[in-house]
């Protein structure tokens, strides 16, 4: 897991050249698209991102600013001659809406398109070495956050050491799993003399749209990086509560309590032209906070 | 009818900072939006156009590049506190698609929203002094072009003449209709001595997506300005036929045969970066052709 590219960081009504929610989680060989607000395909072109690398799309909820760009993107994939399969996960209703639009246009997708309807919190799927699960957030309609967790990599073989001890290739998988080597003469060589520890897998969590909600802290605990919405500043806390959104301070509190390493904040209300105050407010509580700015790739810490 | 502002001039897949189809017909007190591809609301902001003046929206057909921006725009109107009514006209299926999306989001529009389903060619409605009708084009799915025709204005009273002849106010409406004045003594004063001719009403036609199709020439005959799609140049004529689109030359032939005053061309394929050749090709047949460029307002000739 390399990082997250922000495509849209605004709340529902686009403003100040900020766009509705969308971001890309990048891995060496593929990309996951998280939410797909109106204009996402245009943002992908603007930032010269290879669309064909997107293999999975995850939609948090059915407010338009999180998925109105999806039908257009799926269409364009087809018109551009995409052939590899695409997986779309989202709440109940999403598949019906898209299929109704495709029927009206007499559109047949040129590539295999698979829908996965999310019906409850929990495990979703594993793609390569990334396990994806979802959790419920406290929003006006059914809404899910997503956790992307790289599985702990296997230990890597120390080529010098296995050569020295004349260890056969057939033992390598066992060694990578951390087990000791048992020689034909019955002697034991401890695993850490034969392998290197692999870097720990990274975890990224996208907390979608939500009121301040401690209930999902266990889901995102110790994550390397999270994205949490901050539609308002703390002085608009009442508005935030009323509209099932969060303030910058509240996002920082969640990051702090979940012991994450880094916090990205976004989903800024169109009432704010300048964003500096969001960063300032969040950093007072959680210093390692960055504004999620469009076009920027935030590397996993 | 003042002019047409182009918001999107590209075909289905956005490219080169060109956007899917949308344009605004402007009048002194209101605007009509014709088609609403993805990103239309963002284009409206970019060109600083007052969205609240849009009273009617006309959707030609249900290919996504002509209406995927509509749900987002209708939503934003509601979030921005719009109160005045809005009328949306489009083919069967449009209302169901939008209402399904609103239901999924638990959205109640804050303003009165009226749908008008277009079921056949012919008269649609009259708004102020503009009569709106539609005609069928030859496209892959049901598709309508629109004609906006300002009714001939009434003649205007010559204040000096009516004073001189001592004509009562109660006669004015009759005179504006072009009838002669009959004095109490039975004498007649011819209308043209008492009134001025009003300027002729303007006509604009939007020819939507279409193959070369002479069948709608009677609908757009003698229009002051028309918009006709030119997805391809003439050397891609076979491609145009196959995909139910037109070439630049074909658009110009339609304009010529319909005796219109001015032709706007757009809906350019994403295969073309430069657009000069479209204009050149069309002008060889119909000199008063302009490229429909985004952000530009084309005045009625």
Interface residues (C-beta under 8 A of the other chain):
Chain A: X12 X13 X14 X15 X19 X20 X38 X39 X41 X42 X45 X62 X63 X64 X65 X68 X69 X71 X72 X75 X76 X79 X80 X93 X94 X96 X97 X100 X101 X104 X105 X106 X107 X140 X141
Chain B: X12 X13 X14 X15 X19 X20 X38 X39 X41 X42 X45 X62 X63 X64 X65 X68 X69 X71 X72 X75 X76 X79 X80 X93 X94 X96 X97 X100 X101 X104 X105 X106 X107 X140 X141
